[in-house]
Amino acid sequence: MSTEGTYDLAVVGAGIVGLAVARELLTRRPGLRLAVIDKEPAVGAHQTGHNSGVIHAGIYYQPGSLKARLCVEGAAALFDYCEQREIALDRCGKVIVALHERELGRLEELERRGRANGVPGLRRVDAAGLRELEPHAAGVAALHSPNTAIVDFPAVARALADDVRAAGGELLLGTEIVSAERRAGGAGLLLRGADGRETVARRAVFCAGLWADRVARAAGADADPRIVPFRGQYLTLAPAARSLVRGLIYPVPDPALPFLGVHLTKHVSGEVWAGPSALLVGARDAYAIGRVRPDDLRETLAWPGTWKVMARYWRSGLDELRLAASRRAFAAACAEYVPALQASDLLPGQAGVRAQAVSRDGRLVDDFVFSQSPDALHVRNAPSPAATSALAIAGLVADRAQEALGLDR
Ligand SMILES: Cc1cc2nc3c(=O)[nH]c(=O)nc-3n(C[C@H](O)[C@H](O)[C@H](O)COP(=O)(O)OP(=O)(O)OC[C@H]3O[C@@H](n4cnc5c(N)ncnc54)[C@H](O)[C@@H]3O)c2cc1C
């Protein structure tokens, strides 16, 4: 018998990953008493609502990694889902541009990876071919991915939330989970809210994005890896400058870094964004650059891995500071790819904060990471392209929830 606040499964986090997991499990197990719990009053309030809006094709990722597989599968599933739910998307395509001959080796490696990952339609183009695709872009060569697309991820999250409700799931919004204790006698978990409300669930799946490590620890899981917040600032192109960009223009990324570099991204709204930068910040919700939360800062600085990352990447850190401090520097970075762009074409835009998992020994954890604690599964690292991959991640988490958590019993 279900009493109020008692569920078979609680999914903590109503970002795109948590919602996709909830929908998948309700599809597989109709009648499951399921609640999705989020601390914010609306779904998709953090990374899901503050990203570049790109459905990645799966080019960048190490063949054989979870990212490689789940991105390719997730993108295909998302195309179908958006068609089914009539969510606007635009297969505008993307070019990854080599500015100099010295980048050609890395461009080749990306092409090799993309092919190994099964990315459809990849094609190398020379400078003239690049200009046919993006008449205002400069570069010696590019990799063209015609199947990279753009979508409104918050709209996807809202559609998934509607599906969850329609399948009988509940959304408990405005409820921050601060602890998750196992109840005596194997009677599941007691999830305590910051407001004192309690929810009982036989099992839980935690998909808390920027707070993934904190809720994992609250449920008795390992502290490693820690989430370190990296703020990404965007600028938007003034309407008159939008025609300088047709689709998506990306640099050849630095293979040592987990971020893709400042890119120019068309949006489904018609806007064109430049960014995001990647600056280590003092709050997990540092949408305003000056926001510092003492607990967040303390956790970042007390983590041994943070210092190792800073020691290793201080040079890129300084570059990012320069981008954060100067619109002129930001414009100059963009103008390398689209020389006609000027600082006056760039207007203030929104910001997002990336949940970057950092291991105790100072690795920027690249692949998706899932772990388990008694009665619970944890999505510990779901950075980009997790929005693209959400429907495939949901399949994998649902498999594990059915096996490891015994949801079928
Ligand atoms: C700047 C930026 C650009 C990106 N660009 C892209 C892109 O173009 N394409 C792409 O595929 N991916 C992109 N990503 C990555 C993508 O946005 C994320 O990988 C994805 O949104 C992760 O989804 P999530 O559901 O795991 O996390 P989130 O969307 O962050 O959701 C986590 C949820 O958990 C909730 N929560 C946390 N703690 C608690 C608690 N204690 N109690 C209750 N609720 C809690 C939060 O409120 C939040 O709603 C980008 C990310 C950023 C930041």
The ligand as an SDF file (V2000), in Angstrom:
LIG
                    3D

 53 58  0  0  0  0  0  0  0  0999 V2000
   27.8150   25.8630  -20.3400 C   0  0  0  0  0  0  0  0  0  0  0  0
   27.3680   24.4800  -20.7010 C   0  0  0  0  0  0  0  0  0  0  0  0
   27.2400   24.1050  -22.0500 C   0  0  0  0  0  0  0  0  0  0  0  0
   26.8370   22.8090  -22.3770 C   0  0  0  0  0  0  0  0  0  0  0  0
   26.5530   22.5090  -23.6800 N   0  0  0  0  0  0  0  0  0  0  0  0
   26.0200   21.2860  -23.9800 C   0  0  0  0  0  0  0  0  0  0  0  0
   25.5830   20.9800  -25.2910 C   0  0  0  0  0  0  0  0  0  0  0  0
   25.5870   21.8380  -26.1840 O   0  0  0  0  0  0  0  0  0  0  0  0
   25.1210   19.7330  -25.5470 N   0  0  0  0  0  0  0  0  0  0  0  0
   25.0760   18.7680  -24.5850 C   0  0  0  0  0  0  0  0  0  0  0  0
   24.6850   17.6330  -24.8760 O   0  0  0  0  0  0  0  0  0  0  0  0
   25.4370   19.0450  -23.3150 N   0  0  0  0  0  0  0  0  0  0  0  0
   25.8780   20.2830  -22.9930 C   0  0  0  0  0  0  0  0  0  0  0  0
   26.2030   20.5920  -21.7070 N   0  0  0  0  0  0  0  0  0  0  0  0
   26.0790   19.5620  -20.6880 C   0  0  0  0  0  0  0  0  0  0  0  0
   24.6300   19.3240  -20.2850 C   0  0  0  0  0  0  0  0  0  0  0  0
   23.9430   20.5290  -20.0710 O   0  0  0  0  0  0  0  0  0  0  0  0
   24.6210   18.4660  -19.0210 C   0  0  0  0  0  0  0  0  0  0  0  0
   25.4800   17.3670  -19.2260 O   0  0  0  0  0  0  0  0  0  0  0  0
   23.2310   17.9490  -18.6950 C   0  0  0  0  0  0  0  0  0  0  0  0
   22.2960   19.0120  -18.6600 O   0  0  0  0  0  0  0  0  0  0  0  0
   23.2630   17.2220  -17.3670 C   0  0  0  0  0  0  0  0  0  0  0  0
   21.9410   16.9860  -16.9690 O   0  0  0  0  0  0  0  0  0  0  0  0
   21.6250   16.5660  -15.4860 P   0  0  0  0  0  0  0  0  0  0  0  0
   20.1850   16.2470  -15.4420 O   0  0  0  0  0  0  0  0  0  0  0  0
   22.6170   15.5220  -15.0760 O   0  0  0  0  0  0  0  0  0  0  0  0
   22.0200   17.8280  -14.6010 O   0  0  0  0  0  0  0  0  0  0  0  0
   21.2140   19.1710  -14.2900 P   0  0  0  0  0  0  0  0  0  0  0  0
   20.5040   19.6760  -15.4730 O   0  0  0  0  0  0  0  0  0  0  0  0
   22.2070   20.0920  -13.6530 O   0  0  0  0  0  0  0  0  0  0  0  0
   20.1300   18.7100  -13.2320 O   0  0  0  0  0  0  0  0  0  0  0  0
   20.4380   18.3170  -11.9190 C   0  0  0  0  0  0  0  0  0  0  0  0
   19.2380   18.6370  -11.0680 C   0  0  0  0  0  0  0  0  0  0  0  0
   19.4500   18.1390   -9.7420 O   0  0  0  0  0  0  0  0  0  0  0  0
   18.8370   19.0300   -8.8420 C   0  0  0  0  0  0  0  0  0  0  0  0
   19.4140   18.8410   -7.5170 N   0  0  0  0  0  0  0  0  0  0  0  0
   20.7110   18.9420   -7.1660 C   0  0  0  0  0  0  0  0  0  0  0  0
   20.8720   18.6840   -5.8540 N   0  0  0  0  0  0  0  0  0  0  0  0
   19.6580   18.4140   -5.3520 C   0  0  0  0  0  0  0  0  0  0  0  0
   19.1880   18.0920   -4.0380 C   0  0  0  0  0  0  0  0  0  0  0  0
   20.0030   17.9950   -2.9980 N   0  0  0  0  0  0  0  0  0  0  0  0
   17.8490   17.8830   -3.8620 N   0  0  0  0  0  0  0  0  0  0  0  0
   16.9930   17.9800   -4.9350 C   0  0  0  0  0  0  0  0  0  0  0  0
   17.3980   18.2970   -6.1690 N   0  0  0  0  0  0  0  0  0  0  0  0
   18.7120   18.5120   -6.4010 C   0  0  0  0  0  0  0  0  0  0  0  0
   19.1520   20.4090   -9.4420 C   0  0  0  0  0  0  0  0  0  0  0  0
   18.2670   21.3990   -8.9630 O   0  0  0  0  0  0  0  0  0  0  0  0
   19.0050   20.1430  -10.9300 C   0  0  0  0  0  0  0  0  0  0  0  0
   17.7210   20.4490  -11.4060 O   0  0  0  0  0  0  0  0  0  0  0  0
   26.5950   21.8700  -21.3430 C   0  0  0  0  0  0  0  0  0  0  0  0
   26.7000   22.2600  -20.0040 C   0  0  0  0  0  0  0  0  0  0  0  0
   27.0560   23.5540  -19.6720 C   0  0  0  0  0  0  0  0  0  0  0  0
   27.0660   23.9610  -18.2380 C   0  0  0  0  0  0  0  0  0  0  0  0
  1  2  1  0
  2  3  1  0
  2 52  2  0
  3  4  2  0
  4  5  1  0
  4 50  1  0
  5  6  2  0
  6  7  1  0
  6 13  1  0
  7  8  2  0
  7  9  1  0
  9 10  1  0
 10 11  2  0
 10 12  1  0
 12 13  2  0
 13 14  1  0
 14 15  1  0
 14 50  1  0
 15 16  1  0
 16 17  1  0
 16 18  1  0
 18 19  1  0
 18 20  1  0
 20 21  1  0
 20 22  1  0
 22 23  1  0
 23 24  1  0
 24 25  2  0
 24 26  1  0
 24 27  1  0
 27 28  1  0
 28 29  2  0
 28 30  1  0
 28 31  1  0
 31 32  1  0
 32 33  1  0
 33 34  1  0
 33 48  1  0
 34 35  1  0
 35 36  1  0
 35 46  1  0
 36 37  1  0
 36 45  1  0
 37 38  2  0
 38 39  1  0
 39 40  1  0
 39 45  2  0
 40 41  1  0
 40 42  2  0
 42 43  1  0
 43 44  2  0
 44 45  1  0
 46 47  1  0
 46 48  1  0
 48 49  1  0
 50 51  2  0
 51 52  1  0
 52 53  1  0
M  END
$$$$
